[in-house]
Structure formats: structure tokens, C-alpha cells
Amino acid sequence: MIMERTYFEHAKKILALGLPLAGSQLAQFAVHMTDVIMMGWYGLDELAALVLASGFWFILFILFAGFAFAVMPLVATAAGRGDSTTVRRATRMAIWLSLISGVVIYPIFGFSDDILVMLGQEPHIAAQARPYLAVAGIEMFPALIVAVFRSYFSALERTRVVLFAVVGAVLLNAGLNYILIFGNFGAPELGVLGSAIASLIVSICMMIVLALYAAKATPENDLFRNPFNPDWAMFSTVFRMGVPIGLTSLAEVGLFNAAALMMGWIGTETLAAHGIVLQLTAIVFMAQIGLSQAGTIRAGNAMGRGDEADLRKGARVVVVMSLVMAGLASLLFILVPDFLIGLFIAPNEPARDQVLAIGGTLIILAAAQQFSDGGQVVALSLLRGLHDTAVPMWLASFSYWVLGLPAAYIFGFVLNWGATGVWMGFVFGLTAAWVSMSYRFWKYKSHISRGAGAA
């Protein structure tokens, strides 16, 4: 029997899901920030090597984590119709694909320093990045499996365990970094390599803890029964959903990296201001991701129950919440820009006033960007909840790379609007993604919600 929920009930449910998911995203962001801060205390060359190496690792991770992210809508839909067999099949095949991905990726890390030098990086920095990536290549295996478990628990609306696991990872990572980077408590001083070893240990611990919790807390899904049995039909489903998800994430990450490259063409102070404003927007974006994942789960669950009215109401609530969050962030950016940017700049920095001036302009554009960035990730996540990943991939890629990136170059360098022009192009691409994917969701929702959506 389908029970119709009120908008208030939807809001309570989405907040109960979204707040822990947003917290886990922010905590995951804190893991990276801890690495950067501690390595910055250790040395500038080592910090540069860490930033370079972690960026190299993350691009590969985000591409192949698409299989893990595909678990969320598949499991949410199966759970909505009480189908524990499909829950087990989807999760098991995502683990298979994650392990296969790790094997495919690993040889790349053996040539990492050569690849980085080919991309124009300083040889001595690339050489310091190589030992980090040799260990990080091994970490890819547990990290991808952890991503599968995080999607699994989120889809089952067990979001608190995800939050607790990531917060624990922040604390463990900070402690291990302190010991292994600096050589405290009698440990060897390993610098960049120490940070990589810390990350590997943290990922292995998270994988073990989440696997044990899955076995104990969700015995009805019997997740580890016959783990080596192939299930080629589900393997194909996860693969067909996961590849577009990974490519979509890669397209967005690539847009951010291309924008940073353009800022570097303008000048060091411009690049610094751009980086600071991006850090501020990233904090808000982490919260938007948590909210959007709640939308994926609720949409997938409603799809599994065949409850289109519930799906429509839940989507409206998520969209309104995203707009409210964007509005509050924009207001903060507009009211206290110098205070926010100044948090990232030392008081005695000679270029402080110049960075504040550039950043003060960019943060106004970032205020506008909050709506488009939040809107596009929510629309994308709602479509994923309906198992629609292929067309959104093309819409996102077109918006980012065919519209947004050329617009950023034209505004910034052809029209000579500089950093402001680059950000205008940036916002233009994100807005195009927001409009096109929102249109697809609301126009095709009825058709897709009956289970005929593109995978």
C-alpha cells in the first residue's frame, strides 16, 4: 500500500538523510585539508609534491569510483521494493568492478613521475611525488571498496555509520600523519611517503570496519554470501551505469583544473585568490553533495515502490532546500568577503591586499555560482536515482567543455576580462548543466520512473 507523504514529512526525511551525508562529505574534505596543512608545516617542496600526487590520484579515483556511486541508486531502488537479492548482487558486482579497476589502474602509478614531467611539472617535484603514488596505487583498492560500502549504507538510509566512519578516518589520519610525516614517537621521518602510508592504513581500516558492520547490521542482505560467484547480468548493469557516472565526475573535475590553469596564465596572485575562493565554494558544495545524495536515495526508493507522486514531492523538497542553502551561502559571500578570504592569507603577506582585491571580485561571482552549482548536482543526482546516467553524462560534458570552457577563455582572454571573465564562463557552463539536466528530469520523470530510464 502506498502512503502519500506531506512536504513536511519529506523535508524531515531528507534532512535526516542529508545532514549526516553532508557531514561525511565535509569530513572527507577535512582529510585532504589535514594532509595539506601538515605537509605545509613540513616543507614547501614536499607540499607541492603532495598536491601534485594527490591530484593525480584523485582524477583516477573519481573516474573509477563511478561503479561505487552506481550502487546508491541500484540499492535504493531494490530496497524500496524489498528486494534483498538485488541489493546483494549490485553491491557484490560493484566490489568486483572496483577490484578490477584497481588492477587496471596500478601500472599507471609506476610511470607517474614520467607522466608528471610530460605534463610540464618540475622534475624534482615529480620525483618526490613518485613514492607517494607508489603507495597510493595500493590504496586505490581499499579506497574504491570503501566507496562501495559508503554508497551501500547511504542507499539503505544508514547514513550515520558513514559519518562516524569518515570522522574516525579524519582523526586517525591526523594522528598517523603527525607520527609518520615528522617522525614523532620514535617513528622514522618519512615526509611525503609518510602521508601516503597514513592514507593507506586509514583506507584499510575503514574497509574492514565497514565490511564488519555490513555483516553484523544488515544480515538480511547476506552481503558476503558466495562472493566469488559471477553475476554477469548485474555486472553489466553496474558497468553501464558506473562508466557514465565516472566520466561525468571526471568532466567536472577537469573543468575546475582547466580553470585553475587559466588563472595561472594571468598571475600568481590571481591563482591564489582563485584557489581561496574555490576552497570556500567547495565547503558549500560538500553540503550540496550530501543533500543531492539524499535526493538520489529518495528518488531511487520511490522508483522501487512505483510511487511517482512521492517521487515528485521529494524532488521538489530537495530542489527548494538546495536553493535555500545556495541563498544563505551567497549572502555570506556578499556580506563578509574580506573576512572569509583573509582567513587563508597570513597578515604579513606582502601580496595580501592584492589577493583580497581580486578575491573580493571573484567571490561575488561565486555567490551567483552557488545556485548553478548546487542546482546542477541536485538535478544530476535525481536523474541518477532514476538510473538515468548516460544522457546526463553528455549534457554535463557538453555544458562544461563545449559551452563553459570556451566561454571562460573568450571572456577571460579574447575580451580581456581576466579572472572575472574566466569565472563568468565557469558560471555559464554550470548554469547550462543545471538548466538542461533539470529540464530532462522534470520532462522525462514520468517515463523513467516506470523503470524505462536509460542506464
C-alpha positions in Angstrom: 0.0 0.0 0.0 1.4 3.4 -1.0 1.1 6.1 1.7 1.3 9.7 0.5 3.7 11.8 2.5 3.3 15.6 3.1 6.0 18.1 2.1 6.9 18.5 5.7 7.4 14.7 6.1 9.6 14.7 3.0 11.7 17.5 4.4 12.2 15.7 7.7 13.2 12.5 5.9 15.6 14.3 3.5 17.2 16.2 6.4 17.7 13.0 8.4 19.5 11.6 5.4 21.2 14.7 4.0 22.7 16.1 7.2 24.9 13.0 8.0 25.8 12.7 4.3 26.8 16.4 4.2 28.8 15.9 7.4 30.6 12.9 5.9 31.4 14.9 2.7 32.8 17.8 4.8 34.8 15.3 6.9 36.2 13.7 3.8 37.2 17.2 2.7 38.9 17.6 6.1 41.0 14.5 5.5 42.6 16.2 2.4 42.9 19.6 4.2 44.7 17.8 7.1 47.2 16.3 4.6 47.8 19.7 3.0 48.2 21.6 6.3 50.6 19.2 7.9 52.7 18.9 4.8 52.8 22.6 4.6 54.3 22.6 8.0 56.9 20.1 6.8 58.2 21.8 3.7 57.1 23.7 0.6 58.6 21.3 -1.9 57.0 18.4 -0.1 53.7 20.3 -0.1 53.9 20.8 -3.8 54.7 17.1 -4.4 51.7 16.1 -2.2 49.3 18.4 -4.0 50.6 17.2 -7.3 50.4 13.5 -6.3 47.0 13.7 -4.6 45.6 15.5 -7.6 46.9 12.7 -9.9 45.5 10.0 -7.6 42.1 11.7 -7.3 41.5 12.1 -11.0 41.9 8.3 -11.4 39.8 7.6 -8.3 36.9 9.8 -9.3 36.8 8.1 -12.7 36.7 4.6 -11.5 34.6 5.3 -8.4 31.6 5.6 -10.8 31.0 1.9 -10.2 30.7 2.6 -6.4 28.4 5.5 -7.0 26.1 3.4 -9.1 25.4 1.2 -6.1 23.4 4.0 -4.4 20.5 4.3 -6.9 20.5 0.5 -7.6 20.4 -0.5 -3.9 17.9 2.3 -3.1 15.5 1.1 -5.8 15.9 -2.5 -4.7 15.4 -1.6 -1.1 12.2 0.3 -2.0 10.6 -2.9 -3.3 12.1 -5.1 -0.6 14.5 -7.0 -3.0 17.5 -8.0 -0.8 18.8 -10.3 -3.6 19.3 -7.4 -5.9 20.9 -5.4 -3.1 23.4 -8.1 -2.6 24.0 -8.6 -6.4 24.6 -4.9 -7.1 26.9 -4.4 -4.2 28.9 -7.6 -4.9 29.4 -6.7 -8.6 30.4 -3.2 -7.7 33.2 -4.6 -5.4 34.3 -6.9 -8.3 34.5 -3.9 -10.7 36.3 -1.8 -8.1 38.9 -4.6 -7.7 39.3 -4.9 -11.4 39.7 -1.1 -11.7 42.5 -1.2 -9.1 44.3 -3.8 -11.2 43.9 -1.8 -14.4 45.0 1.5 -12.7 48.0 0.3 -10.8 50.6 0.1 -13.6 50.0 3.8 -14.3 51.5 4.7 -10.9 54.8 3.1 -11.9 55.3 5.7 -14.5 53.8 8.6 -12.5 56.9 10.8 -12.4 57.5 10.5 -16.1 53.8 11.3 -16.8 54.0 14.4 -14.5 57.2 15.6 -16.2 55.5 15.2 -19.6 52.7 17.4 -18.2 55.2 20.2 -17.6 55.9 19.6 -13.9 59.3 20.2 -12.3 61.3 17.0 -12.3 62.4 17.2 -8.7 58.8 17.7 -7.5 57.7 14.8 -9.7 60.4 12.7 -8.2 59.1 13.4 -4.7 55.6 12.6 -5.8 56.6 9.1 -7.1 57.0 7.3 -3.8 53.7 8.8 -2.6 51.9 7.4 -5.7 53.6 4.0 -5.4 51.8 3.6 -2.1 48.7 5.4 -3.2 48.3 2.9 -6.1 47.9 0.2 -3.5 45.5 2.4 -1.5 43.2 2.6 -4.6 41.9 -1.0 -3.9 40.6 -0.3 -0.3 39.6 3.2 -1.2 37.3 2.1 -4.0 35.8 -0.7 -1.9 35.2 1.9 0.9 33.3 4.0 -1.7 31.1 1.0 -2.5 30.2 0.4 1.2 29.5 4.1 1.7 27.0 4.0 -1.2 25.5 0.8 0.1 24.9 2.2 3.6 23.7 5.5 2.3 21.2 3.8 0.0 19.9 1.8 3.0 19.5 5.1 4.8 22.2 4.1 7.4 23.9 7.5 6.9 25.2 7.8 10.5 27.6 5.0 10.2 29.0 6.7 7.1 29.5 9.9 9.0 31.1 8.2 12.0 33.4 6.2 9.8 34.7 9.3 8.0 35.1 11.3 11.2 37.1 8.4 12.6 39.2 8.5 9.4 39.9 12.2 9.9 41.2 11.6 13.5 43.2 8.5 12.6 44.7 10.2 9.5 45.8 13.3 11.5 47.4 11.1 14.2 49.3 8.9 11.6 50.4 12.0 9.6 51.8 13.5 12.8 53.8 10.3 13.5 54.9 9.3 10.0 55.5 12.7 8.3 57.5 14.2 11.1 59.0 11.1 12.7 57.4 11.5 16.1 57.2 8.9 18.9 60.2 7.1 17.6 58.9 6.6 14.1 61.1 7.2 11.1 60.7 10.7 9.5 59.1 9.8 6.1 57.7 13.2 4.8 55.6 12.7 1.7 55.9 8.9 1.9 54.6 9.0 5.4 51.4 10.8 4.3 50.8 8.1 1.7 51.3 5.3 4.2 48.9 7.0 6.6 46.3 7.2 3.9 46.7 3.5 3.0 46.3 2.5 6.7 43.2 4.7 7.1 41.6 3.2 3.9 42.3 -0.4 5.0 40.9 0.3 8.5 37.7 1.9 7.0 37.2 -1.0 4.6 37.5 -3.6 7.5 35.2 -1.7 9.8 32.5 -1.1 7.2 32.6 -4.7 6.0 32.2 -6.0 9.6 29.4 -3.6 10.2 27.7 -4.6 7.0 27.8 -8.3 8.0 26.5 -7.6 11.5 24.0 -4.8 10.9 22.4 -5.9 7.6 22.3 -9.8 7.8 19.1 -9.8 5.8 21.1 -8.9 2.7 23.7 -11.6 3.3 26.2 -9.4 1.5 29.2 -11.8 1.6 27.4 -15.0 0.5 29.1 -16.6 -2.5 31.4 -13.6 -3.1 33.2 -15.3 -6.0 30.1 -16.2 -7.9 29.9 -14.2 -11.2 26.7 -12.4 -11.9 27.2 -11.1 -15.4 23.8 -9.5 -15.9 24.3 -7.3 -12.8 28.0 -6.8 -13.7 26.8 -5.3 -17.0 24.2 -3.1 -15.2 26.6 -1.7 -12.7 29.2 -1.2 -15.5 26.7 0.6 -17.8 25.6 2.9 -15.0 29.1 3.4 -13.5 31.0 4.4 -16.6 28.8 7.5 -17.3 28.9 8.5 -13.7 32.7 8.3 -13.6 33.0 10.2 -16.8 30.6 12.9 -15.6 32.6 13.4 -12.4 35.8 13.5 -14.4 34.4 16.2 -16.7 33.5 18.4 -13.8 36.9 17.9 -12.1 38.6 18.6 -15.4 36.7 21.9 -15.7 37.9 23.0 -12.3 41.5 22.1 -13.2 41.3 23.9 -16.5 40.0 27.0 -14.8 43.0 26.9 -12.4 45.4 26.6 -15.3 43.8 29.7 -16.9 44.2 31.6 -13.7 47.9 30.6 -13.6 48.3 32.3 -17.0 47.1 35.6 -15.5 49.4 35.7 -12.5 50.3 34.2 -9.1 48.1 36.5 -7.1 45.2 35.7 -9.3 45.7 32.0 -9.0 46.0 32.3 -5.2 42.7 34.3 -5.0 41.0 31.8 -7.3 42.2 28.9 -5.1 40.9 30.6 -1.9 37.5 31.3 -3.4 37.3 27.7 -4.7 38.1 26.4 -1.2 35.2 28.5 0.2 32.8 27.3 -2.5 34.0 23.7 -2.0 32.8 23.7 1.6 29.3 24.7 0.5 29.5 22.2 -2.4 30.2 19.3 0.0 27.0 20.1 1.8 25.2 20.3 -1.5 26.5 16.8 -2.4 25.2 15.4 0.8 21.8 16.9 0.1 21.9 15.7 -3.5 22.8 12.1 -2.4 19.7 12.2 -0.2 17.8 13.1 -3.3 19.3 10.1 -5.2 18.3 7.7 -2.4 14.7 9.1 -2.0 14.2 9.1 -5.8 15.5 5.5 -6.1 13.4 4.3 -3.2 10.2 5.9 -4.7 11.0 4.4 -8.1 11.3 0.9 -6.4 7.9 1.4 -4.9 6.4 2.7 -8.1 5.3 5.8 -6.2 5.5 8.7 -8.7 3.7 11.2 -6.6 6.1 10.6 -3.7 9.0 11.0 -6.2 7.7 14.3 -7.4 7.2 15.7 -3.9 10.6 14.6 -2.7 12.3 16.1 -5.7 10.6 19.5 -5.1 11.7 19.5 -1.5 15.3 18.7 -2.4 15.4 21.5 -5.0 14.0 24.0 -2.6 16.5 23.0 0.1 19.3 23.4 -2.4 18.2 26.9 -3.3 17.9 27.9 0.3 21.4 26.6 1.0 22.8 28.4 -2.0 21.0 31.6 -1.0 22.5 31.5 2.6 26.0 30.9 1.2 25.6 33.6 -1.3 24.5 36.1 1.3 27.5 35.2 3.4 29.9 35.6 0.5 28.4 39.1 -0.3 28.3 40.4 3.2 31.8 39.4 4.6 34.1 38.7 1.6 37.3 40.2 3.0 36.9 38.3 6.3 36.4 35.0 4.5 39.2 35.4 2.1 41.5 36.8 4.8 41.3 33.6 6.8 43.5 32.0 4.1 46.2 34.7 4.0 48.8 35.5 6.5 48.5 39.0 8.0 52.1 39.8 7.0 51.8 38.5 3.4 53.1 41.3 1.1 50.5 40.5 -1.6 47.6 40.3 0.9 45.9 43.5 -0.3 46.1 42.4 -4.0 44.8 38.9 -3.3 41.9 40.4 -1.2 41.0 42.8 -4.1 41.0 40.0 -6.7 39.2 37.6 -4.4 36.6 40.2 -3.5 35.5 40.3 -7.1 35.6 36.6 -7.7 33.6 35.8 -4.6 30.7 37.9 -5.9 30.6 35.6 -8.9 31.0 32.7 -6.6 27.8 33.9 -4.9 26.0 33.5 -8.2 27.7 30.2 -8.8 26.2 28.7 -5.7 22.8 28.4 -7.3 24.0 26.9 -10.6 26.5 24.5 -8.9 24.0 23.3 -6.3 21.2 23.1 -8.9 23.2 21.0 -11.4 24.4 18.5 -8.8 20.9 18.1 -7.4 19.4 17.6 -10.9 22.2 15.1 -11.8 21.6 13.2 -8.5 17.8 13.0 -9.0 18.4 11.6 -12.5 20.8 9.0 -11.0 18.1 8.0 -8.6 16.1 7.0 -11.7 19.0 5.1 -13.1 19.4 7.7 -15.8 23.2 8.3 -16.2 24.1 8.2 -19.9 22.3 11.2 -21.2 23.2 13.3 -18.1 26.8 12.5 -18.9 26.5 14.0 -22.3 24.6 17.0 -21.1 27.2 17.7 -18.4 30.1 17.2 -20.7 28.6 19.5 -23.3 27.8 22.2 -20.7 31.2 22.1 -19.1 33.5 21.7 -22.1 31.7 22.9 -25.2 30.0 25.9 -23.5 31.7 26.7 -20.2 35.4 26.3 -21.0 35.3 28.2 -24.4 33.2 30.9 -22.7 35.8 31.2 -19.9 38.6 31.6 -22.5 36.7 34.1 -24.6 35.5 36.2 -21.7 38.9 36.0 -19.9 41.4 36.4 -22.8 39.7 37.3 -26.0 37.5 40.1 -24.4 40.3 40.6 -21.9 38.1 40.5 -18.8 40.8 38.5 -17.0 39.9 36.4 -13.9 36.4 37.8 -13.8 35.8 36.6 -17.4 37.1 33.1 -16.6 34.7 32.8 -13.7 31.8 34.1 -15.8 32.4 31.3 -18.3 32.7 28.9 -15.4 29.2 30.0 -14.1 27.8 29.9 -17.6 28.8 26.2 -18.1 27.4 25.2 -14.7 24.2 27.1 -15.4 23.8 25.3 -18.7 24.2 21.9 -16.9 21.6 23.0 -14.3 19.0 24.0 -16.8 19.5 21.1 -19.2 19.5 18.3 -16.6 16.6 19.9 -14.6 14.6 20.0 -17.9 15.4 16.4 -18.5 14.4 15.3 -15.0 11.0 17.1 -15.0 10.2 16.3 -18.6 11.1 12.6 -18.6 10.5 11.8 -15.0 7.1 10.1 -15.5 8.6 7.9 -18.3 11.8 7.0 -16.3 10.0 6.4 -13.0 8.3 3.3 -14.5 11.7 1.7 -14.9 12.4 2.5 -18.6 15.1 5.1 -18.0 18.5 4.9 -19.7 21.1 3.2 -17.7 
